[in-house]
Amino acid sequence: VGGLVESFDVRSPHGIAVTVRITRTSTDAVQCTITAIASDHSQVGLRTLRLPAGPAGTSTLTTLVKTEREATAADVAGCG
């Protein structure tokens, strides 16, 4: 299982929309942790994205991560 940020859009000082591409090799459910990162490289938001059981392959999903202050980037911290 792997996750990659395709794009992000800072919507406000308290939210960032993140588009993530998730690739899985099994039909199991997957969850990925998405982090929002500020200009000083600190984590300012966190969201767990859940993908239900389904066919193996690649899925692209967009989610909104709420932040405590403005984010300047996003990352996939891990999937499993």
ZAMARGU-4260 file (C-alpha; in steps of 0.2 Angstrom, whole numbers, plus 5000, padded with zeros to 4 digits):
<rodrens>
0) 5000/5000/5000 | 5007/5017/4996 | 5000/5035/4996 | 5006/5050/4987 | 5000/5069/4988
5) 4995/5074/4970 | 4990/5091/4974 | 4984/5103/4988 | 4975/5119/4989 | 4976/5130/5005
10) 4957/5135/5007 | 4960/5146/5022 | 4971/5148/5037 | 4962/5134/5045 | 4960/5121/5031
15) 4969/5113/5016 | 4961/5102/5003 | 4973/5088/4999 | 4971/5076/4984 | 4980/5059/4987
20) 4983/5044/4976 | 4982/5028/4985 | 4989/5012/4977 | 4985/4995/4985 | 4989/4977/4979
25) 4976/4968/4989 | 4957/4970/4991 | 4958/4975/5010 | 4952/4991/5017 | 4966/5005/5019
30) 4969/5020/5029 | 4981/5033/5026 | 4987/5047/5038 | 4988/5064/5030 | 4997/5078/5038
35) 4997/5097/5035 | 5013/5106/5037 | 5017/5125/5041 | 5031/5135/5034 | 5041/5132/5049
40) 5040/5113/5045 | 5029/5109/5060 | 5013/5098/5059 | 4997/5109/5060 | 4984/5097/5055
45) 4981/5078/5054 | 4967/5068/5046 | 4965/5049/5043 | 4958/5045/5026 | 4949/5028/5025
50) 4947/5018/5009 | 4935/5003/5011 | 4939/4986/5005 | 4938/4985/4986 | 4948/4980/4970
55) 4967/4982/4970 | 4973/4996/4960 | 4975/5015/4962 | 4962/5027/4969 | 4962/5046/4969
60) 4953/5055/4984 | 4952/5073/4990 | 4950/5077/5008 | 4949/5093/5019 | 4962/5093/5033
65) 4958/5106/5047 | 4973/5115/5053 | 4977/5125/5069 | 4985/5138/5058 | 4990/5141/5040
70) 4998/5126/5031 | 5010/5128/5016 | 5011/5109/5012 | 5004/5092/5014 | 5011/5074/5015
75) 5005/5056/5017 | 5013/5051/5033 | 5009/5033/5030 | 4996/5020/5024 | 4992/5003/5030
</rodrens>
